[in-house]
Amino acid sequence: GLTSLNVWCLMSLDTSVLAGTDNGIFSTTDRGLNWVPRSAGLTSTSVRALTRRGGTLMAGTTGGGTFVSTNGGASWNSAKTGLGGTYVYSLLTVGTNIYAGVAVNGTLYRTTDDGQSWTGVYTGMDFYTVTYALAAGATHLYAGAQGLSVWRRPLAEVLVSVPSAPDD
C-alpha cells in the first residue's frame, strides 16, 4: 500500500492511477484499494509532479531533478541535463514541450526531447521563487509562484510550437 500520507500529485495512465508521494511513486489499477511501488531508478523519492507526453512519463522530485519512464513507470532514468536545479515542484506538457518549475533559481525550464536536455525559457521571476503550479491556455502560460501569486507569459515567448487549444 501507500507508505506515505503525503500525496503531492496524481496522474491517470490508461487503466491505472499514479501517485507521487514523499516515498516515491505508487500505482493502482483497482480504484485505490491496492497500491504498488513504481520507484525503481529514482534517486530522490519525494515526487512532487507528474506529467506525460505520448508514451513517456516524467516525474519531478525534490533533490533529484526530473526522471523519465518509457515503460509505464516500471523504471525511471534521470533526465536533468541543463536543468538549473534539482527541486522540481511542477511539470506541464503543452504539445511537444514539457515545462518544469524549478525551485530556488526563479527560472522556468523547457524540454522538447523528453528531458534529455533542458533550456531556461524565462528568468524574470525573483531568484528565490518556487513555481508550485503550471497551466496553459490558448495564448498564455500561467505559473502559481511563491510570493508572486500568478505569473503569466505569452505562449509564443516560451514555446517551440503552439498547439491548438480553446481560448483562455
Rosetta silent file (secondary structure, phi, psi, omega in degrees, C-alpha in Angstrom):
SEQUENCE: GLTSLNVWCLMSLDTSVLAGTDNGIFSTTDRGLNWVPRSAGLTSTSVRALTRRGGTLMAGTTGGGTFVSTNGGASWNSAKTGLGGTYVYSLLTVGTNIYAGVAVNGTLYRTTDDGQSWTGVYTGMDFYTVTYALAAGATHLYAGAQGLSVWRRPLAEVLVSVPSAPDD
SCORE:     score description
SCORE:     0.000 S_00000001
   1 L     0.000 -177.795  176.934    0.000    0.000    0.000 S_00000001
   2 L   -64.766  130.793  179.818    0.861    3.667    0.119 S_00000001
   3 L  -100.965    6.450  177.721    3.681    4.223    2.593 S_00000001
   4 L  -138.636  138.313  175.415    3.146    7.989    2.774 S_00000001
   5 L   -86.420   -8.221  177.488    0.064   10.016    3.613 S_00000001
   6 L   -91.461  100.386  176.489    1.525   12.973    1.693 S_00000001
   7 E  -103.290  113.162 -174.125    0.311   12.600   -1.891 S_00000001
   8 E   -90.605  -26.450 -177.587    1.645   15.562   -3.902 S_00000001
   9 E  -157.634  155.776  178.100    0.358   14.688   -7.363 S_00000001
  10 E  -133.919  150.084  176.316   -1.825   12.243   -9.265 S_00000001
  11 E  -149.385  131.695  175.035   -1.899   11.182  -12.905 S_00000001
  12 E   -85.253  143.139 -177.535   -4.189    8.820  -14.760 S_00000001
  13 E  -143.584  100.336 -177.603   -2.483    6.410  -17.108 S_00000001
  14 L    53.560 -112.263 -177.467   -4.691    4.141  -19.192 S_00000001
  15 L  -100.339   10.668 -179.914   -6.324    1.857  -16.605 S_00000001
  16 E  -125.109  167.978  173.901   -4.155    2.904  -13.652 S_00000001
  17 E  -124.506  132.986  176.131   -3.563    5.950  -11.479 S_00000001
  18 E  -102.336  141.626  177.185   -0.077    7.041  -10.401 S_00000001
  19 E  -123.719  128.617  174.312    0.520    8.887   -7.128 S_00000001
  20 E   -95.441  123.820 -174.651    3.631   10.925   -6.360 S_00000001
  21 E  -130.477  179.951  174.282    4.416   10.851   -2.633 S_00000001
  22 L   -68.491  -16.638 -179.242    7.246   11.537   -0.183 S_00000001
  23 L  -113.341   25.459  176.108    8.139    7.836   -0.543 S_00000001
  24 E   108.103 -161.315 -177.726    8.129    7.574   -4.321 S_00000001
  25 E  -106.788  137.527  178.141    5.596    6.695   -6.982 S_00000001
  26 E  -129.227  152.646  177.300    2.798    4.199   -6.483 S_00000001
  27 E  -129.690  152.384  175.441    0.176    2.873   -8.893 S_00000001
  28 E  -133.868  143.583  174.939   -3.273    1.389   -8.523 S_00000001
  29 L  -120.957    5.298 -177.464   -5.439   -0.443  -11.024 S_00000001
  30 L  -126.572   41.687  176.101   -8.312   -1.163   -8.630 S_00000001
  31 L    61.154   32.726  174.252   -9.567    2.327   -7.748 S_00000001
  32 L    89.938    3.982  178.324   -7.131    2.758   -4.858 S_00000001
  33 L   -69.073  -39.508 -179.929   -7.759   -0.464   -2.959 S_00000001
  34 L  -131.196  139.275  179.494   -4.171   -1.634   -3.532 S_00000001
  35 L  -122.198  136.292 -178.340   -1.066    0.420   -4.338 S_00000001
  36 E  -115.664  131.573  176.829    2.144   -0.930   -5.890 S_00000001
  37 E   -61.652  138.950  179.087    5.538    0.856   -5.628 S_00000001
  38 L  -136.389   50.234 -172.201    6.808    2.150   -9.006 S_00000001
  39 L  -114.022   10.873 -178.092   10.036    3.922   -7.980 S_00000001
  40 L   -57.272  123.115  178.127   12.834    1.769   -9.458 S_00000001
  41 L    99.630  -14.848  177.687   15.629    4.103  -10.564 S_00000001
  42 L   -73.223  127.946  175.821   14.536    7.209   -8.637 S_00000001
  43 L   -92.730  -13.867  170.858   17.426    8.641   -6.618 S_00000001
  44 L  -127.737  125.453 -175.025   15.050   11.028   -4.865 S_00000001
  45 L  -100.486    6.234  174.440   11.729    9.581   -3.800 S_00000001
  46 L   -88.134   94.597 -172.590    9.993   12.838   -2.864 S_00000001
  47 E   -97.295  117.329 -176.064    7.889   13.150   -6.038 S_00000001
  48 E  -104.463  -17.430 -175.908    6.085   16.485   -6.414 S_00000001
  49 E  -149.888  146.022  175.715    4.960   16.449  -10.065 S_00000001
  50 E  -136.214  142.058  172.826    3.977   14.016  -12.811 S_00000001
  51 E  -150.810  172.997  177.803    3.245   14.563  -16.493 S_00000001
  52 E  -146.609  148.176  173.822    3.252   12.609  -19.709 S_00000001
  53 E  -134.906  107.456 -175.541    3.981   13.223  -23.370 S_00000001
  54 L    62.325 -129.049  179.927    2.906   10.328  -25.538 S_00000001
  55 L   -88.919    5.270 -179.146    4.378    7.129  -24.083 S_00000001
  56 E  -102.727  126.749  175.158    6.928    8.960  -21.940 S_00000001
  57 E   -99.342  149.215  176.762    6.179    9.713  -18.295 S_00000001
  58 E  -133.773  138.905  177.691    8.079   12.359  -16.343 S_00000001
  59 E  -120.838  136.472  173.640    8.424   12.843  -12.598 S_00000001
  60 E  -104.919  131.262 -175.439    9.673   15.969  -10.824 S_00000001
  61 E  -123.254  164.447  173.038   11.361   15.378   -7.473 S_00000001
  62 E   -96.498  110.944  177.896   12.792   17.393   -4.614 S_00000001
  63 L   103.568  -15.660 -178.181   16.523   16.874   -4.651 S_00000001
  64 L  -120.378   -4.857 -178.414   16.841   14.650   -7.720 S_00000001
  65 E    80.345 -139.499 -178.045   15.531   16.776  -10.586 S_00000001
  66 E  -111.558  151.942  179.101   13.472   15.046  -13.268 S_00000001
  67 E  -134.335  148.090  177.909   13.161   11.384  -14.226 S_00000001
  68 E  -122.110  151.704  175.379   11.575    9.706  -17.252 S_00000001
  69 E  -133.835  135.125  176.169    9.945    6.344  -17.782 S_00000001
  70 L  -113.777   11.354 -179.472    9.126    4.737  -21.110 S_00000001
  71 L  -128.510   40.017  175.734    7.624    1.577  -19.613 S_00000001
  72 L    71.081   18.896  178.973    4.586    2.878  -17.752 S_00000001
  73 L    93.486    5.349  179.148    6.514    3.763  -14.610 S_00000001
  74 L   -66.173  -33.693  176.302    8.101    0.351  -14.024 S_00000001
  75 L  -147.763  156.120 -174.450   11.550    2.016  -14.032 S_00000001
  76 L  -130.666  146.068  176.514   12.867    5.584  -14.129 S_00000001
  77 E  -126.426  144.034  178.379   16.011    7.255  -15.505 S_00000001
  78 E   -60.727  141.970 -178.958   17.482   10.636  -14.621 S_00000001
  79 L  -147.053   69.451 -172.802   16.695   13.354  -17.170 S_00000001
  80 L  -131.032   16.775  179.442   18.136   16.620  -15.900 S_00000001
  81 L   -61.772  120.087 -179.992   20.894   17.784  -18.283 S_00000001
  82 L    90.194   -9.338  178.255   20.680   21.580  -18.377 S_00000001
  83 L   -74.040  125.605 -171.344   18.068   21.756  -15.619 S_00000001
  84 L   -77.494    7.190  178.741   19.192   24.551  -13.312 S_00000001
  85 L  -167.204  169.154 -178.036   18.171   22.869  -10.091 S_00000001
  86 L  -110.191    2.085  177.903   17.154   19.583   -8.558 S_00000001
  87 E  -104.788  100.245 -176.116   13.986   20.726   -6.796 S_00000001
  88 E  -110.172  113.014 -176.250   11.159   20.385   -9.341 S_00000001
  89 E  -100.784  -14.937 -178.870    7.727   21.221   -7.952 S_00000001
  90 E  -149.436  146.213  176.211    5.663   21.411  -11.141 S_00000001
  91 E  -136.252  146.467  178.092    5.567   19.909  -14.631 S_00000001
  92 E  -148.680  132.999  174.759    3.311   20.702  -17.577 S_00000001
  93 E  -101.120  127.654  175.722    3.053   19.255  -21.079 S_00000001
  94 E  -131.772  103.577 -177.238    1.987   21.632  -23.854 S_00000001
  95 L    62.464 -121.749  179.561    2.136   19.994  -27.277 S_00000001
  96 L   -92.945    4.341 -177.060    5.710   18.778  -27.792 S_00000001
  97 E  -104.462  140.661  169.695    7.022   20.878  -24.893 S_00000001
  98 E  -120.058  130.189  179.232    7.385   19.901  -21.240 S_00000001
  99 E  -107.086  146.783  177.381    7.882   22.699  -18.706 S_00000001
 100 E  -128.595  129.351  171.983    9.421   22.394  -15.262 S_00000001
 101 E   -91.532  112.638 -174.610    9.030   24.800  -12.373 S_00000001
 102 E  -106.871  133.646 -178.684   12.365   24.631  -10.563 S_00000001
 103 L   -74.093  159.321  170.328   12.860   25.992   -7.052 S_00000001
 104 L    80.071  -43.348 -173.213   15.463   28.491   -5.910 S_00000001
 105 L   -96.836   -1.683  175.461   16.654   29.936   -9.221 S_00000001
 106 L    65.864   23.135 -178.670   13.396   31.543  -10.415 S_00000001
 107 L  -115.626  141.433  172.615   13.668   30.074  -13.909 S_00000001
 108 E   -96.245  132.905 -177.509   11.121   28.146  -15.917 S_00000001
 109 E  -112.791  153.260  178.882   12.677   25.343  -17.977 S_00000001
 110 E  -133.457  142.372  170.240   11.524   23.594  -21.174 S_00000001
 111 E  -127.277  144.414  175.071   12.449   20.315  -22.843 S_00000001
 112 L  -117.335    4.087 -177.627   11.374   19.151  -26.280 S_00000001
 113 L  -128.797   39.459  176.962   13.208   15.817  -26.100 S_00000001
 114 L    56.786   37.488  173.827   11.648   14.202  -23.028 S_00000001
 115 L    89.152    1.515  177.052   14.210   15.580  -20.611 S_00000001
 116 L   -63.928  -32.536  175.473   17.407   14.702  -22.476 S_00000001
 117 L  -147.781  145.804 -179.706   18.165   18.439  -22.421 S_00000001
 118 L  -121.771  147.165  177.288   16.557   21.435  -20.705 S_00000001
 119 E  -129.577  133.542  173.832   16.625   25.120  -21.627 S_00000001
 120 E   -70.593  124.457 -176.994   15.761   28.040  -19.379 S_00000001
 121 E  -109.103  -13.457  175.040   12.933   29.878  -21.135 S_00000001
 122 E  -156.212  127.921 -178.186   12.171   32.615  -18.663 S_00000001
 123 L  -120.964   18.194 -176.139   14.285   34.120  -15.917 S_00000001
 124 L   -79.975   -7.010  178.513   12.163   37.141  -14.986 S_00000001
 125 L   -80.525  157.669  178.709   10.882   35.710  -11.734 S_00000001
 126 L   -55.970  145.175 -176.369   12.566   36.534   -8.458 S_00000001
 127 L   -53.461  -34.642 -175.734   15.667   34.434   -7.768 S_00000001
 128 L   -96.276   10.899 -177.445   14.033   32.724   -4.785 S_00000001
 129 L   -70.546  136.996  173.267   10.688   31.997   -6.464 S_00000001
 130 L  -112.152  124.203  178.554    9.307   28.471   -6.322 S_00000001
 131 E   -91.955  106.274 -175.886    6.811   27.592   -9.089 S_00000001
 132 E   -89.362  -21.009 -176.844    4.301   25.264   -7.465 S_00000001
 133 E  -147.175  142.744  177.309    1.739   25.043  -10.279 S_00000001
 134 E  -130.115  143.047  175.384    1.719   25.386  -14.075 S_00000001
 135 E  -151.268  156.999  178.418   -1.187   25.679  -16.520 S_00000001
 136 E  -134.123  140.164  171.090   -1.626   26.761  -20.133 S_00000001
 137 L  -107.836 -162.072 -177.626   -4.486   28.324  -22.042 S_00000001
 138 L   -69.062  -30.755 -173.509   -4.689   29.033  -25.760 S_00000001
 139 L  -126.053  -10.933 -174.990   -2.374   32.042  -25.631 S_00000001
 140 E  -135.666  152.916  171.112   -0.660   32.159  -22.226 S_00000001
 141 E  -104.533  135.102 -178.687    1.365   30.065  -19.796 S_00000001
 142 E  -117.796  141.615  177.126    0.488   30.539  -16.118 S_00000001
 143 E  -130.848  126.107  172.392    2.655   29.819  -13.096 S_00000001
 144 E   -86.579  108.909 -170.214    1.489   29.745   -9.500 S_00000001
 145 E  -120.096  142.358  177.727    4.583   31.081   -7.806 S_00000001
 146 L   -60.532  124.507  176.418    5.581   31.599   -4.207 S_00000001
 147 L    79.451   -6.957 -179.294    5.444   35.302   -3.408 S_00000001
 148 L  -119.905    2.332 -176.110    4.282   36.307   -6.905 S_00000001
 149 E    62.986 -116.073  178.743    0.706   34.978   -6.902 S_00000001
 150 E  -116.790  125.759  179.718    0.087   34.026  -10.558 S_00000001
 151 E  -101.614  143.128 -177.217    2.640   34.878  -13.224 S_00000001
 152 E  -135.985  135.413  175.820    1.613   34.958  -16.921 S_00000001
 153 E  -134.637  145.237  173.494    3.639   34.921  -20.158 S_00000001
 154 E   -61.562  136.433  178.722    2.503   34.661  -23.787 S_00000001
 155 H   -57.392  -35.538 -178.683    2.978   31.109  -25.074 S_00000001
 156 H   -58.531  -24.461  179.867    4.702   32.480  -28.165 S_00000001
 157 H   -83.203  -17.126 -173.935    7.576   33.615  -25.909 S_00000001
 158 H  -127.502    2.346 -178.406    8.164   30.204  -24.321 S_00000001
 159 L  -107.611  151.703  168.588    7.057   27.580  -26.858 S_00000001
 160 L   -83.575  -43.667  176.197    8.779   25.843  -29.733 S_00000001
 161 L  -137.678  140.490 -178.204    5.370   25.049  -31.289 S_00000001
 162 L   -99.426  116.352  179.689    1.949   26.308  -30.239 S_00000001
 163 L   -77.925  159.990  174.425   -0.760   23.605  -30.163 S_00000001
 164 L   -72.962  136.586 -179.750   -4.392   24.327  -30.926 S_00000001
 165 L  -155.735  159.798  176.218   -6.427   24.894  -27.759 S_00000001
 166 L   -67.251  161.091  179.893   -9.624   26.623  -26.647 S_00000001
 167 L   -58.717  148.712  176.483   -9.418   30.284  -25.625 S_00000001
 168 L  -109.731    0.000    0.000   -8.090   31.037  -22.152 S_00000001
